[in-house]
Amino acid sequence: MKFSASLKDGIPLTDEQLIQLYKNLVMPRLIEEKMLNLLRQGKIPKWFSGIGQEAISVGAATALRNDEYILPLIRNLGVFTVRGIPLRKLFSQFQGKQTGFTKGRDRSFHFGSKEHHIVGMISHLGPQLAVADGIALGDLLSKKSKVTVVFSGDGGTSEGDFHEAVNLAAVWNLPVLFLIENNGYALSTPTNEQYKCAQLIDKAIGYGIKAEKVDGNNVIEVYQSVHRITPEMRRNPQPYLLETVTFRMRGHEEASGINYVPKNLFEEWGRKDPIIQYEKFLIEKRLLSENDFATIKSEMISHIDAEWDLSEDDESTVANQNDELQDVYSSEKVIQVVPSEKQTQKRFIDAISDGLTQAMKKFPNLIFMGQDIAEYGGAFKVTKGFVDKFGRARVRNTPLCESAVIGAALGYAINGGKSIVELQFADFITSGFNQVVNNLAKIHYRWGQSADVVLRMPTGAGVGGGPFHSQSNEAWFFHTPGLKIVYPSTPFDAKGLLLAAIQDPNPVLFFEHKALYRSLTGSVPNDYYTIEIGKAALVEEGSACTVVTYGMGVHWALEAKQTLSHPSIDIIDLRTLLPLDVELIYSSVRKTGKVIILHEDTLTGGIGAELAALIGENCFEFLDAPIMRCGALDTPVPFAHQLEEEFLPYRRFLNSLRELLIY
């Protein structure tokens, strides 16, 4: 291995920089060695070793500015130490203590620190790549000349998230450095079973971006490459792919072992150890001696030991139910805006468009992303004319990449922005499901980072869309803490709830029934206003029974009441599914003694099941009849009109409501 002490563009590394680079390289190795000992003693539960790979994270982090975001993986301890993360707090994190970054809620490096411009990973690896896109987009729109660096392993390049994130960054000219640590194995799967190209940088050709491969065990080469690449990325924003070739000297994690790796590889790569090689270089340069190395390591070990001892004295995690529940959502106060008296008749779709327009004017950092939403105006023309009003920087067409766009929306929020993502159809959320339930939903609970993202979800049947354009899939997310689910039924609610969702710092799934877009008109305030999320509405008041519903179900319930000529029915429009307004439900059921729950979603496992359980547990002594549920047939949504009519629950609901009233 040959080291060079000057950068390729002629800027030299000073002796002081070379010595500091050594200290940066040694610190994570010494911490790792201590962690391995502590693991054997049972003082930490798990460890993913990066021994032998330190040059990559150290070289890259040292070459960046401290205010530029890095998104590391589990073997990038050097990123955290170079950025000056307090060791005491880091060690508390490893032990699952209250004083760690996640308060014991997540392990090892699964956390972020805005102070240090670090965003940690989730176990699914690939989703963080798109988060880097969003962070870089925030810098780009704010005209900040910054680079974002995101790490991937060789195995991670096989994931669809890798393709989506790199492609999006290329299309949008985002200054993201995709840094691949090619250590030969994704757990036990060797690279020849991961990809067919000769080298990973060959993938860059298909995205039209630049790439290079470097020796990942040569800290100067890594440093030089990042230091040389990033200035041009800041001046002329564009993504870059950097493949760093290295080797994993220990198992994927300590328990998995290394028996599947040929022994000769350890001998070969052991000779390429980045610290051993760099020490030889420093001796040749006469900058440090063996005694100097020993002194530096001794001082570091003393510091590490002292910080560990302090962390052992830190408060252990104590379970507190109130704290746990409270931290699922950001508690940032959302100021409600009362509707004005001046109103205009608007269609459902126009109320949504009006709300989006006013939000874009109110929040300069709000952007709108989705497929065909720019000049075309979106699949349903909700955003027609938005490009002329707000420009392509804020109204952004995206490739077909739901996962990357939702991940980018999260990254943009981390960097201080607000975003709305339009899914062409709610059905297509499956392609971004992981980002929603594991990234958006969990991030505040894990390390206190809010996810200021609204996903607009055109939903529902009755329009002949068939199995893939008509699903009511709100129940998929109803089970996921950390999300908010809003489902308006009127133009008035659609605008007010949408504006409330945009104000809310938490991730909101905003369901819009497609069949209501142009068929329903109502009175809508002209000015900006909000409706509190989590508050249901009593649409009709009576005493004979309670109907609990939402979305299209509200209109079915009103029609059924008229058909039966029954004047005395409580009809509750939930409006928000997460969080639920259970108090209004309970007060109504306690008054009427009878309840039927109606939703368009299929019956089995639908939201009605949870509502029935809650009512049974909290209102049992007030019930005069069995709790009834009515939903769609337990089949996919059919295409033909006759089949779709039978699939939807309206006729069955009418019969069930009649039976309940006479029970």
C-alpha positions as CSV (number, residue, x, y, z in Angstrom):
1,M,0.0,0.0,0.0
2,K,1.4,3.4,-1.0
3,F,0.4,6.6,0.8
4,S,0.6,10.0,-0.7
5,A,0.8,13.1,1.6
6,S,-0.6,15.6,-0.8
7,L,-4.0,15.9,-2.5
8,K,-4.3,15.3,-6.3
9,D,-5.3,19.0,-6.8
10,G,-2.1,20.2,-5.3
11,I,-3.3,21.1,-1.8
12,P,-0.9,19.5,0.7
13,L,-1.7,17.8,4.0
14,T,0.2,19.4,6.8
15,D,2.1,17.5,9.4
16,E,-0.5,18.5,11.9
17,Q,-3.4,17.2,9.7
18,L,-1.5,13.9,9.1
19,I,-1.1,13.4,12.9
20,Q,-4.7,14.3,13.6
21,L,-5.8,11.9,10.9
22,Y,-3.9,9.2,12.8
23,K,-5.7,10.1,16.0
24,N,-9.0,10.0,14.3
25,L,-8.2,6.6,12.9
26,V,-7.1,5.1,16.2
27,M,-9.9,6.3,18.4
28,P,-12.7,4.1,16.9
29,R,-10.3,1.0,16.9
30,L,-9.6,1.4,20.6
31,I,-13.3,1.9,21.4
32,E,-14.1,-1.2,19.4
33,E,-11.5,-3.3,21.2
34,K,-13.1,-2.2,24.5
35,M,-16.6,-3.0,23.3
36,L,-15.5,-6.5,22.3
37,N,-14.3,-7.1,25.8
38,L,-17.4,-5.6,27.3
39,L,-19.5,-7.8,25.0
40,R,-17.8,-10.9,26.4
41,Q,-18.5,-9.6,29.9
42,G,-22.2,-9.2,29.1
43,K,-22.1,-5.5,29.6
44,I,-23.4,-4.7,26.2
45,P,-25.9,-6.9,24.3
46,K,-24.5,-6.8,20.8
47,W,-21.8,-5.5,18.6
48,F,-21.3,-5.0,14.9
49,S,-17.5,-4.6,14.4
50,G,-15.9,-2.3,11.9
51,I,-12.4,-3.3,12.8
52,G,-10.3,-3.0,9.6
53,Q,-12.7,-0.6,7.9
54,E,-12.0,2.5,10.0
55,A,-10.2,4.4,7.2
56,I,-13.4,4.8,5.2
57,S,-15.6,6.5,7.8
58,V,-12.6,8.5,9.3
59,G,-11.3,9.6,5.9
60,A,-14.7,10.7,4.7
61,A,-15.8,12.4,7.9
62,T,-12.5,14.3,8.3
63,A,-12.7,15.6,4.7
64,L,-16.2,17.0,5.2
65,R,-17.4,20.2,6.8
66,N,-18.9,19.8,10.2
67,D,-22.2,21.2,9.1
68,E,-22.7,18.7,6.3
69,Y,-24.9,15.7,7.0
70,I,-23.6,12.2,7.1
71,L,-25.8,9.1,7.1
72,P,-23.7,6.2,8.4
73,L,-24.2,2.5,8.9
74,I,-23.4,0.1,11.8
75,R,-19.7,-0.1,11.0
76,N,-19.0,3.6,10.9
77,L,-18.1,4.4,14.5
78,G,-15.4,6.7,13.0
79,V,-18.1,9.1,11.8
80,F,-19.4,9.5,15.3
81,T,-16.0,10.0,16.9
82,V,-14.7,12.4,14.2
83,R,-17.8,14.5,14.7
84,G,-17.1,14.7,18.4
85,I,-20.1,12.8,19.8
86,P,-19.7,12.7,23.6
87,L,-18.4,9.2,24.4
88,R,-20.3,9.0,27.7
89,K,-23.6,9.5,25.9
90,L,-22.6,7.1,23.2
91,F,-21.7,4.4,25.7
92,S,-25.0,4.9,27.4
93,Q,-26.6,4.4,24.1
94,F,-24.8,1.1,23.6
95,Q,-26.1,0.0,27.1
96,G,-29.7,1.0,26.4
97,K,-29.7,3.6,29.1
98,Q,-32.1,6.5,29.6
99,T,-29.2,8.9,29.0
100,G,-28.5,7.5,25.5
101,F,-29.6,9.2,22.3
102,T,-32.7,7.0,22.1
103,K,-33.5,6.6,25.8
104,G,-33.1,2.8,25.5
105,R,-35.5,2.5,22.6
106,D,-33.1,1.5,19.9
107,R,-29.6,0.0,19.8
108,S,-26.1,0.8,18.7
109,F,-26.0,3.4,15.9
110,H,-29.7,3.6,15.2
111,F,-30.0,7.2,16.1
112,G,-29.4,10.7,14.8
113,S,-28.0,13.9,16.2
114,K,-28.9,17.2,14.5
115,E,-26.3,18.9,16.6
116,H,-23.6,16.7,14.9
117,H,-25.4,16.5,11.5
118,I,-25.6,12.8,11.7
119,V,-28.7,10.7,10.8
120,G,-28.5,7.1,11.8
121,M,-29.8,4.1,10.0
122,I,-32.7,1.7,10.5
123,S,-32.1,-2.0,10.1
124,H,-33.5,-2.1,6.6
125,L,-30.3,-0.3,5.3
126,G,-31.6,1.0,2.0
127,P,-34.2,3.5,3.1
128,Q,-31.6,5.9,4.4
129,L,-30.2,6.5,1.0
130,A,-33.3,8.4,-0.1
131,V,-33.3,10.4,3.2
132,A,-29.9,11.7,2.1
133,D,-31.6,12.9,-1.1
134,G,-34.1,14.9,0.9
135,I,-31.4,16.5,3.1
136,A,-29.5,17.5,0.0
137,L,-32.6,18.9,-1.6
138,G,-33.1,21.1,1.4
139,D,-29.6,22.5,1.1
140,L,-30.1,23.0,-2.7
141,L,-33.4,24.9,-2.3
142,S,-31.9,27.0,0.5
143,K,-28.9,27.8,-1.8
144,K,-26.5,26.3,0.7
145,S,-23.3,25.0,-0.9
146,K,-23.3,21.7,1.0
147,V,-22.7,18.0,0.3
148,T,-24.6,15.1,2.0
149,V,-22.7,11.8,2.4
150,V,-24.6,8.5,2.8
151,F,-23.1,5.1,3.3
152,S,-24.2,1.8,1.8
153,G,-22.7,-1.7,2.0
154,D,-22.1,-3.8,-1.1
155,G,-25.2,-5.8,-0.2
156,G,-27.3,-2.7,0.1
157,T,-26.7,-1.9,-3.6
158,S,-28.9,-4.9,-4.5
159,E,-32.0,-3.2,-2.9
160,G,-34.5,-1.3,-4.9
161,D,-34.0,1.6,-2.5
162,F,-30.4,2.0,-3.9
163,H,-31.7,2.3,-7.4
164,E,-34.5,4.7,-6.5
165,A,-32.3,7.0,-4.4
166,V,-29.4,7.2,-6.8
167,N,-31.7,7.7,-9.8
168,L,-33.7,10.5,-8.0
169,A,-30.4,12.2,-7.0
170,A,-29.3,12.0,-10.6
171,V,-32.5,13.4,-12.1
172,W,-32.7,16.2,-9.6
173,N,-28.9,17.0,-9.6
174,L,-28.6,16.6,-5.8
175,P,-25.2,16.9,-4.2
176,V,-25.2,13.4,-2.6
177,L,-22.1,11.4,-2.3
178,F,-23.1,7.7,-2.2
179,L,-20.3,6.0,-0.5
180,I,-20.3,2.2,-0.9
181,E,-18.2,0.1,1.6
182,N,-17.5,-3.0,-0.4
183,N,-16.2,-5.3,2.3
184,G,-16.9,-8.5,0.3
185,Y,-19.8,-9.9,2.2
186,A,-23.4,-8.9,3.0
187,L,-23.6,-11.0,6.2
188,S,-22.5,-14.3,4.6
189,T,-23.4,-13.6,1.0
190,P,-20.3,-12.9,-1.1
191,T,-20.2,-10.1,-3.7
192,N,-20.3,-12.6,-6.6
193,E,-23.8,-13.5,-5.5
194,Q,-24.8,-9.9,-5.1
195,Y,-24.1,-8.4,-8.5
196,K,-22.8,-9.4,-11.9
197,C,-20.9,-6.2,-12.9
198,A,-17.2,-6.2,-12.6
199,Q,-17.2,-3.4,-10.0
200,L,-20.0,-1.5,-8.3
201,I,-19.0,1.8,-9.8
202,D,-20.2,0.4,-13.2
203,K,-23.7,0.9,-11.9
204,A,-23.1,4.7,-12.1
205,I,-23.1,4.5,-15.9
206,G,-26.8,3.8,-16.0
207,Y,-27.6,6.8,-13.9
208,G,-25.4,9.2,-15.9
209,I,-23.3,10.1,-12.9
210,K,-19.6,10.1,-12.1
211,A,-18.0,7.4,-10.0
212,E,-14.6,6.1,-8.8
213,K,-13.2,3.3,-6.8
214,V,-10.6,3.7,-4.1
215,D,-8.6,1.7,-1.6
216,G,-10.9,1.7,1.5
217,N,-8.0,0.7,3.8
218,N,-5.9,3.7,2.8
219,V,-7.1,6.6,5.0
220,I,-5.3,9.3,2.9
221,E,-6.7,8.0,-0.3
222,V,-10.2,8.1,1.1
223,Y,-9.7,11.5,2.5
224,Q,-8.1,12.8,-0.7
225,S,-11.0,11.4,-2.9
226,V,-13.7,13.0,-0.7
227,H,-11.8,16.2,-0.3
228,R,-11.3,16.4,-4.1
229,I,-14.8,15.3,-5.2
230,T,-16.9,17.4,-2.8
231,P,-15.9,21.0,-3.8
232,E,-17.1,20.4,-7.3
233,M,-20.3,18.9,-6.0
234,R,-20.9,22.1,-3.9
235,R,-20.2,24.4,-6.9
236,N,-22.1,22.3,-9.4
237,P,-24.6,20.1,-7.6
238,Q,-24.7,16.5,-8.8
239,P,-24.5,13.1,-7.1
240,Y,-21.3,11.0,-7.1
241,L,-20.7,7.3,-6.5
242,L,-17.6,6.3,-4.5
243,E,-16.8,2.6,-4.0
244,T,-14.3,1.9,-1.2
245,V,-12.8,-1.5,-1.3
246,T,-12.1,-3.1,2.1
247,F,-12.7,-6.3,4.1
248,R,-14.7,-7.2,7.1
249,M,-12.3,-8.7,9.6
250,R,-15.0,-10.0,12.0
251,G,-18.5,-11.4,11.6
252,H,-21.6,-9.5,10.5
253,E,-22.1,-9.3,14.2
254,E,-20.1,-11.1,16.8
255,A,-22.5,-14.0,17.3
256,S,-22.5,-14.9,13.6
257,G,-18.9,-15.9,13.4
258,I,-16.6,-16.0,10.3
259,N,-16.5,-19.7,9.4
260,Y,-17.9,-19.0,5.9
261,V,-14.9,-16.8,4.9
262,P,-11.7,-18.4,3.5
263,K,-8.9,-18.1,6.1
264,N,-6.4,-16.9,3.5
265,L,-8.4,-13.7,3.1
266,F,-7.9,-12.8,6.7
267,E,-4.2,-13.2,6.3
268,E,-4.1,-11.1,3.2
269,W,-6.3,-8.3,4.5
270,G,-4.6,-8.4,7.9
271,R,-1.5,-7.2,6.2
272,K,-3.5,-4.3,4.8
273,D,-4.8,-3.2,8.2
274,P,-5.4,0.6,7.8
275,I,-3.8,1.5,11.1
276,I,-0.7,-0.7,10.6
277,Q,-0.1,0.7,7.1
278,Y,-0.6,4.3,8.3
279,E,1.7,3.9,11.2
280,K,4.4,2.7,8.7
281,F,3.8,5.7,6.6
282,L,4.1,8.1,9.6
283,I,7.4,6.5,10.7
284,E,8.7,6.8,7.1
285,K,7.7,10.5,7.2
286,R,9.4,10.8,10.6
287,L,6.3,12.4,12.0
288,L,5.7,9.9,14.8
289,S,7.6,7.0,16.4
290,E,6.5,3.8,18.0
291,N,6.7,5.5,21.4
292,D,4.5,8.3,20.1
293,F,1.9,5.7,19.0
294,A,2.0,4.1,22.4
295,T,1.6,7.4,24.2
296,I,-1.4,8.5,22.0
297,K,-3.1,5.1,22.5
298,S,-2.5,5.2,26.2
299,E,-4.1,8.6,26.6
300,M,-7.0,7.6,24.4
301,I,-7.6,4.4,26.4
302,S,-7.6,6.3,29.6
303,H,-10.2,8.7,28.2
304,I,-12.3,5.9,26.9
305,D,-12.2,4.0,30.2
306,A,-13.1,7.2,32.1
307,E,-16.1,7.9,29.8
308,W,-17.2,4.3,30.1
309,D,-17.0,4.4,33.9
310,L,-19.1,7.6,33.9
311,S,-21.7,6.0,31.6
312,E,-22.0,3.0,33.9
313,D,-23.1,5.4,36.6
314,D,-25.7,7.0,34.4
315,E,-29.4,6.4,35.0
316,S,-30.7,3.0,33.9
317,T,-33.8,3.0,31.8
318,V,-37.0,2.9,33.8
319,A,-40.2,2.2,32.0
320,N,-42.8,4.9,32.3
321,Q,-45.9,4.4,30.3
322,N,-46.8,8.1,30.0
323,D,-43.3,9.0,28.7
324,E,-43.4,6.2,26.2
325,L,-46.8,7.1,24.8
326,Q,-46.0,10.8,24.8
327,D,-42.8,10.4,22.7
328,V,-44.5,8.6,19.9
329,Y,-45.6,11.9,18.5
330,S,-44.0,15.3,18.5
331,S,-45.9,17.4,21.0
332,E,-45.1,20.7,19.3
333,K,-48.1,23.0,19.7
334,V,-50.2,23.4,16.6
335,I,-52.2,26.7,16.7
336,Q,-55.7,26.3,15.3
337,V,-57.0,28.9,12.9
338,V,-60.8,29.6,13.1
339,P,-62.7,29.6,9.8
340,S,-63.9,32.9,8.5
341,E,-67.6,33.6,7.8
342,K,-67.0,34.4,4.1
343,Q,-67.5,31.1,2.2
344,T,-67.9,29.8,-1.3
345,Q,-69.4,26.7,-2.7
346,K,-66.6,24.4,-3.8
347,R,-66.3,20.9,-5.0
348,F,-64.3,18.4,-2.8
349,I,-61.4,18.5,-5.2
350,D,-61.3,22.3,-5.4
351,A,-61.4,22.6,-1.6
352,I,-58.2,20.5,-1.5
353,S,-56.6,22.5,-4.3
354,D,-57.5,25.7,-2.5
355,G,-56.0,24.4,0.8
356,L,-52.8,23.4,-1.0
357,T,-52.5,26.8,-2.6
358,Q,-52.9,28.7,0.7
359,A,-50.4,26.4,2.4
360,M,-47.8,26.9,-0.3
361,K,-48.2,30.7,0.2
362,K,-48.1,30.5,4.0
363,F,-45.0,28.1,4.3
364,P,-42.1,29.2,2.0
365,N,-40.3,26.0,3.0
366,L,-43.2,23.7,1.9
367,I,-42.6,21.6,-1.3
368,F,-44.9,19.3,-3.2
369,M,-43.6,16.1,-4.8
370,G,-45.3,13.4,-6.8
371,Q,-45.7,11.8,-10.2
372,D,-47.0,14.1,-12.9
373,I,-48.0,16.8,-10.5
374,A,-46.2,19.7,-12.3
375,E,-47.5,20.8,-15.7
376,Y,-49.9,17.9,-16.0
377,G,-51.4,18.8,-12.6
378,G,-51.5,15.3,-11.2
379,A,-53.6,12.3,-12.0
380,F,-56.7,14.1,-10.8
381,K,-55.6,17.6,-11.8
382,V,-55.5,18.8,-8.1
383,T,-52.3,20.8,-8.8
384,K,-53.2,22.2,-12.2
385,G,-51.5,25.6,-12.5
386,F,-49.3,25.1,-9.4
387,V,-46.0,25.3,-11.4
388,D,-47.0,28.7,-12.8
389,K,-47.7,29.9,-9.2
390,F,-44.9,28.4,-7.3
391,G,-42.2,27.2,-9.7
392,R,-40.7,23.8,-10.5
393,A,-38.3,24.0,-7.5
394,R,-41.3,23.7,-5.1
395,V,-43.7,21.6,-7.4
396,R,-41.5,18.7,-8.3
397,N,-42.3,15.9,-10.7
398,T,-40.7,12.6,-9.5
399,P,-39.7,9.4,-11.2
400,L,-41.7,6.3,-10.5
401,C,-40.2,5.8,-7.1
402,E,-42.5,5.9,-4.1
403,S,-40.0,4.7,-1.6
404,A,-37.3,7.3,-2.6
405,V,-39.8,10.1,-2.7
406,I,-41.2,9.4,0.8
407,G,-37.7,8.9,2.1
408,A,-36.6,12.2,0.5
409,A,-39.6,13.9,2.1
410,L,-38.3,12.7,5.5
411,G,-34.8,13.9,4.7
412,Y,-36.2,17.3,3.7
413,A,-38.0,17.5,7.0
414,I,-34.9,16.6,9.0
415,N,-33.2,19.5,7.2
416,G,-36.0,21.9,8.4
417,G,-38.5,21.7,5.6
418,K,-42.1,20.7,5.1
419,S,-43.3,18.4,2.3
420,I,-46.4,17.0,0.7
421,V,-46.2,13.8,-1.4
422,E,-49.0,12.9,-3.7
423,L,-49.5,9.2,-4.3
424,Q,-51.3,8.8,-7.6
425,F,-53.5,6.2,-5.9
426,A,-53.5,5.1,-2.3
427,D,-52.9,1.6,-3.6
428,F,-49.4,2.5,-4.7
429,I,-48.2,3.2,-1.2
430,T,-47.2,-0.5,-1.0
431,S,-44.1,0.5,-3.1
432,G,-43.1,2.9,-0.3
433,F,-44.5,1.0,2.7
434,N,-41.2,0.5,4.5
435,Q,-40.5,4.2,4.5
436,V,-43.9,4.9,6.0
437,V,-44.1,2.3,8.8
438,N,-40.4,2.1,9.8
439,N,-38.9,5.5,8.9
440,L,-41.6,8.1,9.2
441,A,-43.6,6.5,12.0
442,K,-40.8,5.6,14.3
443,I,-38.3,8.4,14.0
444,H,-39.7,10.7,16.7
445,Y,-40.1,7.9,19.2
446,R,-36.5,6.7,18.5
447,W,-34.6,10.0,18.7
448,G,-37.0,12.9,18.9
449,Q,-36.8,13.9,15.2
450,S,-40.2,15.0,13.9
451,A,-41.3,14.0,10.4
452,D,-43.1,16.9,8.9
453,V,-44.5,15.0,6.0
454,V,-48.1,14.7,4.5
455,L,-48.9,11.9,2.2
456,R,-52.0,12.6,0.0
457,M,-53.7,9.3,-0.7
458,P,-56.5,9.3,-3.3
459,T,-58.6,6.3,-2.2
460,G,-61.8,4.3,-2.5
461,A,-63.9,2.3,-4.8
462,G,-67.1,3.1,-6.8
463,V,-65.3,4.4,-9.9
464,G,-64.6,1.1,-11.7
465,G,-60.9,1.2,-10.9
466,G,-60.5,-2.5,-10.2
467,P,-58.2,-4.2,-7.7
468,F,-55.2,-1.9,-7.9
469,H,-56.8,1.6,-8.1
470,S,-59.7,1.2,-5.6
471,Q,-58.4,-0.2,-2.3
472,S,-59.3,1.3,1.1
473,N,-56.0,0.6,2.9
474,E,-56.2,2.9,5.9
475,A,-56.3,-0.1,8.2
476,W,-52.8,-1.1,7.2
477,F,-51.5,2.1,8.9
478,F,-54.1,2.3,11.7
479,H,-51.9,-0.3,13.5
480,T,-48.7,1.8,13.3
481,P,-48.0,4.1,16.2
482,G,-46.4,7.4,15.1
483,L,-48.6,8.0,12.1
484,K,-51.7,10.2,12.0
485,I,-54.5,9.2,9.7
486,V,-57.0,11.8,8.4
487,Y,-60.0,11.0,6.2
488,P,-62.4,13.9,5.5
489,S,-65.9,13.4,4.0
490,T,-66.8,17.0,3.1
491,P,-65.2,19.9,1.2
492,F,-65.2,22.0,4.4
493,D,-63.4,19.2,6.3
494,A,-61.1,18.5,3.4
495,K,-59.6,21.9,3.3
496,G,-59.4,22.5,7.1
497,L,-58.0,19.1,7.9
498,L,-55.5,19.3,5.1
499,L,-54.2,22.6,6.4
500,A,-54.0,21.2,9.9
501,A,-52.1,18.2,8.6
502,I,-49.6,20.4,6.8
503,Q,-49.1,22.4,10.0
504,D,-48.6,19.3,12.1
505,P,-45.0,18.3,12.5
506,N,-45.9,14.6,12.6
507,P,-46.3,12.3,9.5
508,V,-49.9,12.4,8.3
509,L,-51.6,10.1,5.8
510,F,-54.4,12.2,4.2
511,F,-57.0,10.0,2.5
512,E,-59.2,11.6,-0.2
513,H,-62.1,9.6,-1.6
514,K,-61.8,9.8,-5.4
515,A,-65.6,9.4,-5.9
516,L,-66.1,12.6,-3.9
517,Y,-63.7,14.7,-5.9
518,R,-66.2,16.1,-8.4
519,S,-69.5,14.7,-7.2
520,L,-69.7,16.6,-3.9
521,T,-70.0,20.3,-3.4
522,G,-70.2,22.2,-0.2
523,S,-69.6,25.5,1.5
524,V,-65.9,26.2,2.2
525,P,-64.4,29.3,3.9
526,N,-62.3,31.4,1.5
527,D,-59.5,32.1,4.0
528,Y,-56.9,29.9,5.6
529,Y,-58.3,27.8,8.5
530,T,-57.7,24.5,10.3
531,I,-59.8,21.8,11.9
532,E,-58.2,20.1,14.9
533,I,-56.8,16.6,14.1
534,G,-58.2,14.0,16.5
535,K,-61.7,15.5,16.7
536,A,-64.7,13.7,15.3
537,A,-67.9,15.4,14.2
538,L,-71.5,14.7,15.1
539,V,-73.1,15.0,11.7
540,E,-76.7,14.1,12.7
541,E,-78.1,13.9,16.2
542,G,-80.7,11.4,17.6
543,S,-81.4,8.9,20.3
544,A,-82.4,5.6,18.5
545,C,-78.9,4.4,17.6
546,T,-75.3,5.5,16.8
547,V,-73.6,5.1,13.4
548,V,-69.8,5.5,13.5
549,T,-68.3,6.0,10.1
550,Y,-65.9,8.1,8.0
551,G,-65.3,9.0,4.4
552,M,-67.9,7.8,1.9
553,G,-69.6,6.0,4.8
554,V,-70.9,9.3,6.1
555,H,-72.8,9.9,2.9
556,W,-74.1,6.3,2.9
557,A,-75.3,6.8,6.5
558,L,-77.1,10.0,5.7
559,E,-78.7,8.4,2.6
560,A,-79.8,5.4,4.7
561,K,-81.4,7.6,7.4
562,Q,-83.3,9.4,4.6
563,T,-84.3,6.1,3.0
564,L,-85.6,4.7,6.3
565,S,-87.3,8.0,7.2
566,H,-85.8,7.8,10.7
567,P,-85.3,11.2,12.3
568,S,-83.4,10.1,15.4
569,I,-80.0,8.6,14.6
570,D,-76.6,9.9,15.8
571,I,-74.1,9.8,12.9
572,I,-70.5,10.3,13.9
573,D,-68.0,11.2,11.2
574,L,-64.6,10.2,12.7
575,R,-62.7,12.5,10.3
576,T,-59.4,11.4,12.0
577,L,-58.7,7.7,12.5
578,L,-55.3,8.2,14.3
579,P,-55.7,9.6,16.9
580,L,-59.3,8.5,17.6
581,D,-61.9,10.7,19.3
582,V,-63.2,7.9,21.5
583,E,-65.0,10.3,23.9
584,L,-67.5,11.4,21.3
585,I,-68.1,7.7,20.4
586,Y,-68.6,6.7,24.0
587,S,-70.9,9.6,24.9
588,S,-73.1,8.8,21.9
589,V,-73.3,5.1,22.5
590,R,-74.1,5.6,26.2
591,K,-76.9,7.8,25.1
592,T,-78.4,5.6,22.4
593,G,-77.5,2.1,23.6
594,K,-77.1,0.8,20.1
595,V,-74.2,1.2,17.6
596,I,-73.3,0.1,14.1
597,I,-69.8,0.8,12.6
598,L,-69.6,1.3,8.9
599,H,-66.6,1.5,6.7
600,E,-65.8,1.0,3.0
601,D,-62.7,-1.2,3.8
602,T,-63.1,-4.9,3.9
603,L,-64.7,-6.2,7.0
604,T,-62.1,-8.6,8.4
605,G,-59.4,-6.7,10.3
606,G,-60.9,-3.3,9.4
607,I,-61.0,-0.4,11.8
608,G,-64.5,-1.3,12.8
609,A,-63.1,-4.3,14.7
610,E,-61.0,-2.1,17.0
611,L,-63.9,0.3,17.5
612,A,-66.2,-2.6,18.4
613,A,-63.7,-3.8,21.0
614,L,-63.3,-0.3,22.5
615,I,-67.0,0.2,22.7
616,G,-67.5,-3.3,24.2
617,E,-64.8,-2.6,26.9
618,N,-66.0,0.9,27.8
619,C,-69.8,1.0,27.1
620,F,-70.9,-2.6,27.8
621,E,-73.4,-1.8,30.5
622,F,-75.1,0.8,28.3
623,L,-75.7,-1.4,25.3
624,D,-79.2,-2.6,24.4
625,A,-78.2,-4.5,21.4
626,P,-75.1,-6.3,20.0
627,I,-72.4,-4.1,18.5
628,M,-72.8,-4.4,14.7
629,R,-70.2,-3.9,11.9
630,C,-70.6,-3.4,8.2
631,G,-67.8,-3.3,5.7
632,A,-67.0,-4.4,2.2
633,L,-66.8,-8.1,1.1
634,D,-63.5,-9.8,2.0
635,T,-62.4,-9.9,-1.6
636,P,-60.2,-7.6,-3.7
637,V,-62.0,-4.7,-5.3
638,P,-63.7,-5.9,-8.5
639,F,-63.8,-3.9,-11.7
640,A,-67.3,-4.6,-13.2
641,H,-70.0,-2.3,-11.9
642,Q,-72.3,-5.1,-10.8
643,L,-69.5,-6.8,-8.9
644,E,-68.3,-3.6,-7.4
645,E,-71.8,-2.7,-6.2
646,E,-72.1,-6.0,-4.5
647,F,-68.6,-5.6,-3.0
648,L,-69.4,-2.3,-1.4
649,P,-71.4,-2.4,1.9
650,Y,-74.2,0.1,1.3
651,R,-77.1,-2.4,0.7
652,R,-75.9,-4.6,3.6
653,F,-75.6,-1.6,5.8
654,L,-79.2,-0.5,5.1
655,N,-80.5,-3.9,6.1
656,S,-78.3,-4.0,9.2
657,L,-79.3,-0.5,10.3
658,R,-83.0,-1.5,9.9
659,E,-82.5,-4.6,12.1
660,L,-80.6,-2.6,14.7
661,L,-83.4,0.1,15.0
662,I,-86.0,-2.6,15.7
663,Y,-83.9,-4.8,17.9
